[in-house]
């Protein structure tokens, strides 16, 4: 018994253009609100190294003293999610 799938005719021009328009998108960078800092910026404020700052931030997020959120930021020619931190509301 053969289980071949039948191929349907596809109009290459219109379907390809529609699929490209639907799937290919240009990522947009987010606007980072005031008060949100990257780990590098927090480290510069504290005068600490990057690894020490990240360790402090992981602990502070776990304890609820600060909040972590990733914003899409343009880095060179690409847009990447970059974690930002803000002090938790007290």
DSSP file (Angstrom, degrees, kcal/mol; ACC not computed):
  #  RESIDUE AA STRUCTURE BP1 BP2  ACC     N-H-->O    O-->H-N    N-H-->O    O-->H-N    TCO  KAPPA ALPHA  PHI   PSI    X-CA   Y-CA   Z-CA
    1    1 A X              0   0    0      0, 0.0     2,-0.4     0, 0.0     0, 0.0   0.000 360.0 360.0 360.0 131.5    0.0    0.0    0.0
    2    2 A X        -     0   0    0      1,-0.1     2,-0.1     2,-0.1     0, 0.0  -0.806 360.0-167.6-101.3 136.7    1.4    3.4   -1.0
    3    3 A X        +     0   0    0     -2,-0.4     2,-0.3     2,-0.0    -1,-0.1  -0.422  27.5 158.5-117.4  55.1    0.9    6.4    1.2
    4    4 A X        -     0   0    0     -2,-0.1     2,-0.4     1,-0.0    -2,-0.1  -0.595  37.6-131.5 -81.0 139.2    2.0    9.1   -1.2
    5    5 A X        -     0   0    0     -2,-0.3     2,-0.4     1,-0.0    -2,-0.0  -0.728  23.3-122.9 -86.8 137.2    0.8   12.7   -0.6
    6    6 A X        -     0   0    0     -2,-0.4     2,-0.4     1,-0.0    -1,-0.0  -0.654  20.1-133.2 -83.0 133.9   -0.6   14.3   -3.7
    7    7 A X        -     0   0    0     -2,-0.4     2,-0.3     3,-0.0    -1,-0.0  -0.718  17.5-147.0 -86.5 131.9    1.0   17.6   -4.6
    8    8 A X        -     0   0    0     -2,-0.4     2,-0.2     1,-0.1    -1,-0.0  -0.703  27.6 -98.1 -96.2 150.4   -1.3   20.4   -5.4
    9    9 A X        -     0   0    0     -2,-0.3     2,-0.5     1,-0.0    -1,-0.1  -0.476  40.2-164.9 -67.9 133.7   -0.5   23.0   -8.0
   10   10 A X        -     0   0    0     -2,-0.2     2,-0.9    -3,-0.0     3,-0.1  -0.981  21.8-129.9-122.8 128.6    0.8   26.1   -6.4
   11   11 A X     >  -     0   0    0     -2,-0.5     4,-2.0     1,-0.2     5,-0.4  -0.697  23.0-156.5 -78.7 111.4    1.1   29.4   -8.2
   12   12 A X  H  > S+     0   0    0     -2,-0.9     4,-1.9     1,-0.2     5,-0.3   0.861  80.4  50.4 -61.6 -43.3    4.7   30.3   -7.5
   13   13 A X  H  > S+     0   0    0      2,-0.2     4,-1.8     1,-0.2    -1,-0.2   0.961 117.5  33.5 -66.8 -53.2    4.5   34.0   -7.9
   14   14 A X  H  > S+     0   0    0      2,-0.2     4,-2.1     1,-0.2    -2,-0.2   0.912 121.8  46.2 -74.0 -41.5    1.5   35.0   -5.8
   15   15 A X  H  X S+     0   0    0     -4,-2.0     4,-2.6     2,-0.2     5,-0.2   0.903 113.0  50.0 -68.6 -39.9    2.0   32.3   -3.1
   16   16 A X  H  X S+     0   0    0     -4,-1.9     4,-2.7    -5,-0.4     5,-0.2   0.926 112.2  47.4 -64.0 -44.4    5.7   33.0   -2.7
   17   17 A X  H  X S+     0   0    0     -4,-1.8     4,-2.3    -5,-0.3    -1,-0.2   0.902 113.3  48.7 -63.6 -41.0    5.1   36.7   -2.4
   18   18 A X  H  X S+     0   0    0     -4,-2.1     4,-1.9     2,-0.2    -2,-0.2   0.914 113.0  46.9 -65.9 -43.0    2.4   36.2    0.1
   19   19 A X  H  X S+     0   0    0     -4,-2.6     4,-2.6     2,-0.2     5,-0.3   0.915 112.2  50.2 -65.6 -42.5    4.4   33.8    2.2
   20   20 A X  H  X S+     0   0    0     -4,-2.7     4,-2.5     1,-0.2    -2,-0.2   0.922 111.2  48.5 -61.6 -43.3    7.5   36.1    2.1
   21   21 A X  H  < S+     0   0    0     -4,-2.3    -1,-0.2     1,-0.2    -2,-0.2   0.868 115.7  44.9 -64.2 -35.8    5.4   39.0    3.3
   22   22 A X  H  < S+     0   0    0     -4,-1.9    -2,-0.2    -5,-0.2    -1,-0.2   0.846 124.3  30.3 -77.4 -34.2    3.8   37.0    6.1
   23   23 A X  H  < S+     0   0    0     -4,-2.6     2,-0.9    -5,-0.1    -2,-0.2   0.784 103.2  74.0-100.1 -30.5    7.0   35.3    7.3
   24   24 A X     <  +     0   0    0     -4,-2.5     2,-0.3    -5,-0.3    -1,-0.1  -0.764  60.4 161.2 -92.7 110.2    9.8   37.8    6.7
   25   25 A X        -     0   0    0     -2,-0.9     2,-0.7    -3,-0.0    -3,-0.0  -0.922  39.5-125.3-126.0 152.5    9.6   40.7    9.1
   26   26 A X        -     0   0    0     -2,-0.3     2,-0.1     1,-0.0    -2,-0.0  -0.871  33.2-124.3 -95.8 118.5   12.1   43.2   10.2
   27   27 A X        -     0   0    0     -2,-0.7     2,-0.4    52,-0.1    53,-0.0  -0.366  22.7-142.9 -64.5 140.6   12.5   43.2   14.0
   28   28 A X        -     0   0    0     -2,-0.1     2,-0.2    51,-0.0    44,-0.1  -0.858  13.4-120.5-106.0 137.8   11.9   46.5   15.6
   29   29 A X        -     0   0    0     -2,-0.4    44,-0.2     1,-0.1     2,-0.2  -0.484  28.2-123.6 -73.8 145.7   13.9   47.8   18.6
   30   30 A X        -     0   0    0     42,-3.0     2,-0.7    -2,-0.2    44,-0.2  -0.484  18.3-115.8 -83.0 157.9   11.9   48.6   21.7
   31   31 A X        -     0   0    0     -2,-0.2     2,-0.5    42,-0.1    42,-0.1  -0.878  30.4-136.7 -91.8 117.7   12.1   51.9   23.5
   32   32 A X        -     0   0    0     -2,-0.7     3,-0.1    39,-0.1    39,-0.0  -0.650  20.2-129.1 -79.2 121.3   13.6   51.3   26.9
   33   33 A X    >   -     0   0    0     -2,-0.5     3,-1.4     1,-0.1    -1,-0.1  -0.252  34.4 -85.3 -66.4 156.9   11.7   53.2   29.5
   34   34 A X  T 3  S+     0   0    0      1,-0.2    -1,-0.1     3,-0.0     3,-0.1  -0.296 112.8  35.9 -59.8 145.1   13.5   55.5   32.0
   35   35 A X  T 3  S+     0   0    0      1,-0.3     2,-0.5    -3,-0.1    52,-0.3   0.240  86.7 113.9  96.2 -13.4   14.9   53.7   35.1
   36   36 A X    <   -     0   0    0     -3,-1.4     2,-0.3    50,-0.1    -1,-0.3  -0.813  43.5-177.7 -94.9 129.2   15.8   50.5   33.3
   37   37 A X  E     -A   85   0A   0     48,-2.7    48,-3.3    -2,-0.5     2,-0.1  -0.926  24.1-122.4-126.4 149.1   19.5   49.7   33.1
   38   38 A X  E  >  -A   84   0A   0     -2,-0.3     4,-2.3    46,-0.2     5,-0.2  -0.389  36.0-105.6 -77.8 166.5   21.6   47.0   31.6
   39   39 A X  H  > S+     0   0    0     44,-0.5     4,-2.6     1,-0.2     5,-0.2   0.877 123.1  54.9 -60.8 -37.2   23.9   44.9   33.8
   40   40 A X  H  > S+     0   0    0      2,-0.2     4,-2.0     1,-0.2    -1,-0.2   0.911 108.2  47.7 -63.0 -42.1   26.9   46.8   32.3
   41   41 A X  H  > S+     0   0    0      2,-0.2     4,-2.1     1,-0.2    -2,-0.2   0.901 112.0  49.3 -66.4 -40.6   25.3   50.1   33.3
   42   42 A X  H  X S+     0   0    0     -4,-2.3     4,-2.2     1,-0.2    -2,-0.2   0.915 110.3  52.1 -63.7 -42.0   24.6   48.9   36.8
   43   43 A X  H  X>S+     0   0    0     -4,-2.6     5,-2.1     1,-0.2     4,-1.5   0.883 108.1  50.7 -61.2 -39.5   28.2   47.6   37.0
   44   44 A X  H  <5S+     0   0    0     -4,-2.0    -1,-0.2     2,-0.2    -2,-0.2   0.897 110.0  50.5 -65.8 -39.3   29.5   51.0   36.0
   45   45 A X  H  <5S+     0   0    0     -4,-2.1    -2,-0.2     1,-0.2    -1,-0.2   0.901 118.6  37.8 -62.3 -40.5   27.4   52.7   38.6
   46   46 A X  H  <5S-     0   0    0     -4,-2.2    -1,-0.2    -5,-0.1    -2,-0.2   0.609 106.2-123.7 -88.2 -12.7   28.7   50.4   41.3
   47   47 A X  T  <5 +     0   0    0     -4,-1.5     2,-0.2     1,-0.2    -3,-0.2   0.838  66.3 134.8  71.7  32.5   32.2   50.2   40.1
   48   48 A X      < -     0   0    0     -5,-2.1    -1,-0.2    -6,-0.2    -2,-0.1  -0.717  58.8-102.0-112.2 161.6   32.0   46.4   39.9
   49   49 A X     >  -     0   0    0     -2,-0.2     4,-2.4    -3,-0.1     5,-0.2  -0.292  36.9-106.7 -74.2 166.6   33.1   43.9   37.2
   50   50 A X  H  > S+     0   0    0      1,-0.2     4,-2.5     2,-0.2     5,-0.2   0.906 118.4  48.3 -62.7 -43.4   30.5   42.4   34.8
   51   51 A X  H  > S+     0   0    0      2,-0.2     4,-1.9     1,-0.2    -1,-0.2   0.900 113.3  47.3 -67.8 -39.3   30.6   38.9   36.5
   52   52 A X  H  > S+     0   0    0      2,-0.2     4,-2.4     1,-0.2    -1,-0.2   0.922 112.5  50.1 -65.5 -42.9   30.2   40.4   40.0
   53   53 A X  H  X S+     0   0    0     -4,-2.4     4,-2.6     1,-0.2    -2,-0.2   0.928 109.7  50.0 -62.2 -45.3   27.3   42.7   38.8
   54   54 A X  H  X S+     0   0    0     -4,-2.5     4,-2.5     1,-0.2    -1,-0.2   0.894 110.3  50.8 -61.8 -39.0   25.5   39.8   37.2
   55   55 A X  H  X S+     0   0    0     -4,-1.9     4,-2.0     2,-0.2    -1,-0.2   0.925 111.6  47.3 -64.0 -44.2   25.8   37.7   40.3
   56   56 A X  H  X S+     0   0    0     -4,-2.4     4,-2.5     1,-0.2    -2,-0.2   0.904 112.8  49.9 -62.1 -40.9   24.4   40.5   42.4
   57   57 A X  H  X S+     0   0    0     -4,-2.6     4,-2.6     2,-0.2     5,-0.2   0.898 107.8  52.1 -67.7 -40.3   21.6   41.1   40.0
   58   58 A X  H  X S+     0   0    0     -4,-2.5     4,-2.1     1,-0.2    -1,-0.2   0.928 113.5  45.4 -59.8 -44.3   20.6   37.4   39.9
   59   59 A X  H  X S+     0   0    0     -4,-2.0     4,-1.9     1,-0.2    -2,-0.2   0.906 112.7  50.0 -65.0 -42.4   20.4   37.4   43.7
   60   60 A X  H  X>S+     0   0    0     -4,-2.5     5,-2.3     2,-0.2     6,-1.1   0.874 110.9  49.1 -66.8 -37.5   18.5   40.7   43.8
   61   61 A X  H ><5S+     0   0    0     -4,-2.6     3,-0.9     4,-0.2    -1,-0.2   0.924 110.7  50.4 -66.7 -43.5   15.9   39.5   41.3
   62   62 A X  H 3<5S+     0   0    0     -4,-2.1    -2,-0.2     1,-0.3    -1,-0.2   0.854 112.4  47.4 -62.3 -34.5   15.4   36.2   43.2
   63   63 A X  H 3<5S-     0   0    0     -4,-1.9    -1,-0.3    -5,-0.1    -2,-0.2   0.552 114.9-116.8 -84.8  -7.5   14.9   38.2   46.4
   64   64 A X  T <<5S+     0   0    0     -3,-0.9    -3,-0.2    -4,-0.6    -2,-0.1   0.621  81.1 121.3  84.1  12.5   12.4   40.6   44.7
   65   65 A X  S   <S+     0   0    0     -5,-2.3    23,-2.4    -6,-0.2     2,-0.3   0.714  79.8  17.3 -82.1 -20.8   14.6   43.7   45.2
   66   66 A X  E    S-B   87   0A   0     -6,-1.1     2,-0.4    21,-0.3    21,-0.2  -0.956  73.9-126.7-145.0 166.5   14.8   44.4   41.5
   67   67 A X  E     -B   86   0A   0     19,-3.3    19,-1.9    -2,-0.3     2,-0.4  -0.893  15.0-151.0-117.4 142.0   12.9   43.4   38.3
   68   68 A X  E     +B   85   0A   0     -2,-0.4     2,-0.3    17,-0.2    17,-0.2  -0.939  20.9 164.0-114.7 134.7   14.4   42.0   35.1
   69   69 A X  E     -B   84   0A   0     15,-2.5    15,-2.8    -2,-0.4     2,-0.5  -0.981  30.5-131.0-148.8 138.4   12.9   42.5   31.7
   70   70 A X  E     -B   83   0A   0     -2,-0.3     2,-0.4    13,-0.3    13,-0.2  -0.782  22.1-170.3 -92.4 129.1   14.4   41.9   28.2
   71   71 A X  E     -B   82   0A   0     11,-2.3    11,-2.9    -2,-0.5     2,-0.6  -0.922  30.0-112.8-114.0 143.2   14.0   44.8   25.7
   72   72 A X  E     -B   81   0A   0     -2,-0.4   -42,-3.0     9,-0.2     2,-0.4  -0.668  43.4-177.6 -77.4 120.3   14.9   44.4   22.0
   73   73 A X  E     -B   80   0A   0      7,-3.2     7,-2.6    -2,-0.6     2,-0.5  -0.941  30.3-115.1-124.1 140.4   17.9   46.6   21.4
   74   74 A X  E     -B   79   0A   0     -2,-0.4     2,-0.5     5,-0.2     5,-0.3  -0.640  32.5-178.7 -76.9 121.3   19.7   47.4   18.2
   75   75 A X  E >   -B   78   0A   0      3,-3.2     3,-1.8    -2,-0.5     2,-0.5  -0.929  62.9 -50.8-122.0 102.9   23.3   46.0   18.5
   76   76 A X  T 3  S-     0   0    0     -2,-0.5    -2,-0.0     1,-0.3     0, 0.0  -0.575 123.0 -19.8  69.2-119.8   25.2   46.8   15.3
   77   77 A X  T 3  S+     0   0    0     -2,-0.5     2,-0.3    -3,-0.1    -1,-0.3   0.360 127.6  71.3-102.6   4.2   23.0   45.6   12.4
   78   78 A X  E <  S- B   0  75A   0     -3,-1.8    -3,-3.2    -5,-0.0     2,-0.5  -0.808  71.1-132.8-120.1 160.5   20.8   43.2   14.5
   79   79 A X  E     + B   0  74A   0     -2,-0.3     2,-0.3    -5,-0.3    -5,-0.2  -0.964  33.8 174.5-112.0 121.2   18.1   43.6   17.0
   80   80 A X  E     - B   0  73A   0     -7,-2.6    -7,-3.2    -2,-0.5     2,-0.4  -0.914  37.1-105.2-127.2 150.6   18.6   41.4   20.1
   81   81 A X  E     - B   0  72A   0     -2,-0.3     2,-0.5    -9,-0.3    -9,-0.2  -0.640  38.6-171.4 -74.2 128.4   16.9   41.0   23.4
   82   82 A X  E     - B   0  71A   0    -11,-2.9   -11,-2.3    -2,-0.4     2,-0.1  -0.985  23.3-121.0-123.2 124.2   19.0   42.5   26.2
   83   83 A X  E     - B   0  70A   0     -2,-0.5   -44,-0.5   -13,-0.2     2,-0.3  -0.429  30.9-170.8 -66.6 135.6   18.1   42.1   29.8
   84   84 A X  E     -AB  38  69A   0    -15,-2.8   -15,-2.5   -46,-0.2     2,-0.3  -0.903   6.8-148.6-123.6 154.6   17.4   45.3   31.7
   85   85 A X  E     -AB  37  68A   0    -48,-3.3   -48,-2.7    -2,-0.3     2,-0.3  -0.928  13.0-179.0-128.3 147.7   17.0   45.8   35.4
   86   86 A X  E     - B   0  67A   0    -19,-1.9   -19,-3.3    -2,-0.3   -50,-0.1  -0.994  37.3-101.5-143.0 143.7   15.0   48.2   37.6
   87   87 A X  E     - B   0  66A   0     -2,-0.3   -21,-0.3   -52,-0.3     2,-0.1  -0.414  46.4-108.7 -63.0 139.2   14.7   48.6   41.3
   88   88 A X        -     0   0    0    -23,-2.4     2,-0.1     1,-0.1    -1,-0.1  -0.400  37.2 -98.6 -69.6 145.7   11.5   47.0   42.6
   89   89 A X              0   0    0      1,-0.1    -1,-0.1    -2,-0.1    -3,-0.0  -0.409 360.0 360.0 -64.0 137.0    8.8   49.4   43.8
   90   90 A X              0   0    0     -2,-0.1    -1,-0.1    -3,-0.1    -2,-0.0   0.422 360.0 360.0-110.6 360.0    8.9   49.7   47.6
